[in-house]
Amino acid sequence: MSAQKRTTKPPAKKRKPAAPKKRKSAAPKAKPKRTTKAPAKKRASAAPKAKRTTKAPARSEAPKAKRTQKTTRKKRASVAPKAKPKAKAPKSKPRVRVAAAQATKATNATKPKTTKSALHTRICDMFGIDYPIIQTGMGWVSGASLTSATSGAGGLGILAAATMTFRELQESIAKVKSRTDKPFGVNMRADQSDIMKRVELLIHEKVKVASFAQAPGERVIKTLKDAGVLTMPTIGARRHAEKVQAWGVDAVIAQGQEGGGHTGQIPTSILLPDVSAAVDIPVVGAGGFRDGRGLVAALSLGGAGIAMGTRFLLTKESQVPEHVKRIYLDTKANGTVVTKAVDGYPQRVIRTLLIDQLEKANPLTRFPRAALNALSLMRVTGTSLPELLEEGLAMKQNQELTWAQLAMAANAPMLTKASIVDGRVEAGILPTGQITGVIDEIPSVAELLRRIMTEAEATLEGLGA
Ligand SMILES: Cc1cc2nc3c(=O)[nH]c(=O)nc-3n(C[C@H](O)[C@H](O)[C@H](O)COP(=O)(O)O)c2cc1C
């Protein structure tokens, strides 16, 4: 999510008429509190087991089986990760206890839908995709390989271009096109100095969707819109969704605080229904999703689908080094932290020794490191000094940054590159969603999408939808 400023409480606003009262149902229970030393447990998953193809989807309600092996002392990412035991499938099919009617938009609640149509949402038609599943643009992670695999398998893959040079973006678009003729998107930072050049490229290449880590300006939206490119920024508060809807965006990704990278303060379970009720455009839920039950839950909260980062980072097609993926797999749900120590904005990362050090460091000593990172970013992204200054000034105006914050803004991409691209985990950061704590295997993208859809269908069937 963007580094834009988010307020905890948006000002009270006129809301859309409330959706019809939903049937009271037993809400999914909160996760049991974990003790450091989790006893071996049977899964208490609410996941339907019907139609599982390969492996059983990882459960969401019970502590990870692999965690049972862990010792009382929490391991930091700099320590070599242990191998995990394979996840076991739950033995019996528990009752699924969520409200079936919520699986469709509130407006259609009285009109029963088939399972198939419930999973064919507005974004399927809007983006021309088979499944309402989006692989988000993750800096240094979402390259041509992951993006083409996702789009080719029926979801929407998004290239992460904020960390690409213009040339790399051109090449990546060409690669994706050579591998699939399905629609895909490009994620950008609206304050990049060459943003309009990138916008023209997307238009020229007929890219389907432009996604943004922060609200793009009205000019950017209008130029893309007039040329038929759909726009979809990520937001973390209702008022941001209302603002960008007024500017003409086609959809928003609402990322809850569970999500990876820059993130807000409102959990997905609160943000998604709030935003969906406030705007008319499709709202895609992000932050904390990994499976078919999550997809159905997102639909029931008013979402038009799910957008996932961490789950896609942990797939075969993601080019993150294997030893780095293993650190993600071995991280517990409480092994992540939201910190401002990296670039001054709340960002969820795996808690590592470096993060501890950055958090303890005097802001004055952080500045020289940040300034050096700014220079490295300039080299890596092919930005010249005048462009960097121009970009910096734009960011400064848009986001009211101090010069110190500005230099620190380069921290996140450079520290992410150190670990995610170069594999130097001790020297970098590992942005992640909390969901990493309950992911314990690395499927191919096609297998992941198939599994999510199969599980979502089974969940809806279990609900009688
Ligand atoms: C490694 C990593 C890098 C990210 N980089 C970006 C980025 O460049 N632009 C962006 O809009 N969001 C970025 N994000 C946020 C994701 O696109 C996505 O919104 C988030 O991961 C969703 O939460 P989840 O991880 O729980 O699925 C990043 C997330 C991760 C984990």
The ligand as an SDF file (V2000), in Angstrom:
LIG
                    3D

 31 33  0  0  0  0  0  0  0  0999 V2000
    7.5260   -7.6960   -1.0640 C   0  0  0  0  0  0  0  0  0  0  0  0
    6.3880   -6.7450   -1.2640 C   0  0  0  0  0  0  0  0  0  0  0  0
    6.5660   -5.6430   -2.1010 C   0  0  0  0  0  0  0  0  0  0  0  0
    5.4930   -4.7570   -2.3250 C   0  0  0  0  0  0  0  0  0  0  0  0
    5.6690   -3.7270   -3.2040 N   0  0  0  0  0  0  0  0  0  0  0  0
    4.6080   -2.9610   -3.5790 C   0  0  0  0  0  0  0  0  0  0  0  0
    4.7290   -2.0010   -4.6160 C   0  0  0  0  0  0  0  0  0  0  0  0
    5.7840   -1.8100   -5.2110 O   0  0  0  0  0  0  0  0  0  0  0  0
    3.6120   -1.3030   -4.9590 N   0  0  0  0  0  0  0  0  0  0  0  0
    2.3910   -1.5100   -4.3320 C   0  0  0  0  0  0  0  0  0  0  0  0
    1.4040   -0.8670   -4.7010 O   0  0  0  0  0  0  0  0  0  0  0  0
    2.2620   -2.4060   -3.3300 N   0  0  0  0  0  0  0  0  0  0  0  0
    3.3360   -3.1460   -2.9550 C   0  0  0  0  0  0  0  0  0  0  0  0
    3.1870   -4.1060   -1.9740 N   0  0  0  0  0  0  0  0  0  0  0  0
    1.8560   -4.3570   -1.4020 C   0  0  0  0  0  0  0  0  0  0  0  0
    1.1760   -5.4770   -2.2150 C   0  0  0  0  0  0  0  0  0  0  0  0
    1.0170   -5.0640   -3.5430 O   0  0  0  0  0  0  0  0  0  0  0  0
   -0.1790   -5.9350   -1.6670 C   0  0  0  0  0  0  0  0  0  0  0  0
   -1.0650   -4.8480   -1.6580 O   0  0  0  0  0  0  0  0  0  0  0  0
   -0.0800   -6.5750   -0.2810 C   0  0  0  0  0  0  0  0  0  0  0  0
    0.9900   -7.4760   -0.2750 O   0  0  0  0  0  0  0  0  0  0  0  0
   -1.3730   -7.3020    0.0400 C   0  0  0  0  0  0  0  0  0  0  0  0
   -1.2840   -7.9470    1.2920 O   0  0  0  0  0  0  0  0  0  0  0  0
   -0.9130   -9.5170    1.4530 P   0  0  0  0  0  0  0  0  0  0  0  0
    0.5620   -9.5610    1.4020 O   0  0  0  0  0  0  0  0  0  0  0  0
   -1.4820   -9.8750    2.7840 O   0  0  0  0  0  0  0  0  0  0  0  0
   -1.5360  -10.2690    0.3210 O   0  0  0  0  0  0  0  0  0  0  0  0
    4.2550   -4.9760   -1.7000 C   0  0  0  0  0  0  0  0  0  0  0  0
    4.0940   -6.0750   -0.8300 C   0  0  0  0  0  0  0  0  0  0  0  0
    5.1310   -6.9630   -0.6120 C   0  0  0  0  0  0  0  0  0  0  0  0
    4.9130   -8.1530    0.2850 C   0  0  0  0  0  0  0  0  0  0  0  0
  1  2  1  0
  2  3  1  0
  2 30  2  0
  3  4  2  0
  4  5  1  0
  4 28  1  0
  5  6  2  0
  6  7  1  0
  6 13  1  0
  7  8  2  0
  7  9  1  0
  9 10  1  0
 10 11  2  0
 10 12  1  0
 12 13  2  0
 13 14  1  0
 14 15  1  0
 14 28  1  0
 15 16  1  0
 16 17  1  0
 16 18  1  0
 18 19  1  0
 18 20  1  0
 20 21  1  0
 20 22  1  0
 22 23  1  0
 23 24  1  0
 24 25  2  0
 24 26  1  0
 24 27  1  0
 28 29  2  0
 29 30  1  0
 30 31  1  0
M  END
$$$$
